[in-house]
Amino acid sequence: MSYDLYHGAGTEAALTKVTTNPQAYQPQSGGEIDWTDGIYLTSEPNQAVAWSQERAGGDKEFYKVACLDLPHEEYGAMTTLLFQPTLEDHWQWDQAIQGEEVCEDGYKYICRSVHAMKMFVSACRSKTRPPAIPLADAFDGSEVFDSWEILDAVEAPIWPSADYEPGTAGPFGHQIFFARSSNVLEKCVSKEVTDLRA
């Protein structure tokens, strides 16, 4: 069994590189931690198309994405932090890729704070170290997380666009930032470039 994941890029050559080169990660950014140089994958095909179209200079006719299958056991073995905000933060997502609990073969940490998720995104954009964040659950019993270097992946819901209002269903799907050190591209199987209009 495997998870269907997708990657968007602005050219077919860039997409092909992701499906054929197990080291096709983002260029070294100079960020403080290794996973600033990883790769984004998503469980939502439409999100990958949006990435492709944006990176193709806004070409709305570009529907090609890279499709990758990540075996369940490979993702479950990774050290993954899940951001999964709750209704108290006005948004509710229920489409975590794995079972929404911490366990040996699943997520190792879960944070349910929208504020913490925003701080993480801000830190990634500024290439600085994220601050410590509160945890709702952790396999090791931790209540606060600050060991960013140990992560293989960070999974989070696709953030609502301005078209959505708090309290509505919002967009679906999750996106995952995989650290270069996770070797996720080497672990994925059945990798191919697909035109989602077909």
Disulfide bonds with the S-S distance in Angstrom:
none
